[in-house]
Amino acid sequence: MGKSATKPCNTLMAPGVHLMKNDGFPFDDPERYRRLVGTLNYLTVTRPDISFAVSIVSQFMSAPTVKHWEALEQILCYLKGAPGLGILYCNHGHSRVECFADADYARSKIDRRSTTGYCIFVGRNLVS
């Protein structure tokens, strides 16, 4: 899987770049696309830094395009260049639960839906 020519590997998704449903030519191996998205989705448990990008590419699993595949390659390139950024759980001496949430009202250019996100910490360890 080669490096995407559109963006440097130190970013997941460039600001202002929006993937759309019919974004170019169909990808020739949709099953491969689905397997990779599933693998990356599983990886978000310990790598929440890729959660947003993976949620975007997962929206196109029914009919991925070459541009969607390039976005997946960009995520892989980012992961290769950022090893060791996973979550490490530590004992911080308490088990206080803290929750944070944010929303982006009607930002999706596809269907005007909102994007929301949340973080739940137990004892300063990210758990969800």
BELNOR-V198729 format. One record per backbone hydrogen bond with DSSP energy under -0.5 kcal/mol. CO is the residue of the C=O (numbers start at 1). NH is the residue of the N-H. Records with the same first field share a line. If there is no record, write none. Layout:
# BELNOR-V198729
CO->NH, NH
This chain:
# BELNOR-V198729
8->11
14->17
16->18
20->23
21->23
22->24
23->67
25->66
29->32, 33
30->34
31->35
32->36
33->37
34->38
35->39
36->40
37->41
38->42
39->43
40->44
41->44
42->45
43->46, 47
46->87
47->50
48->51
50->54
51->55
52->56
53->57
54->58
56->59
57->60
58->61
64->27
65->69
66->70
67->71
68->72
69->73
70->74
71->75
72->76
73->77
74->78
75->79
76->80
77->81
78->82
79->82
82->85
90->92
96->98, 123
98->121
100->119
102->117
103->105
104->107, 115
108->112
113->108
115->104
117->102
119->100
120->127, 128
121->98
122->125
124->126
125->122
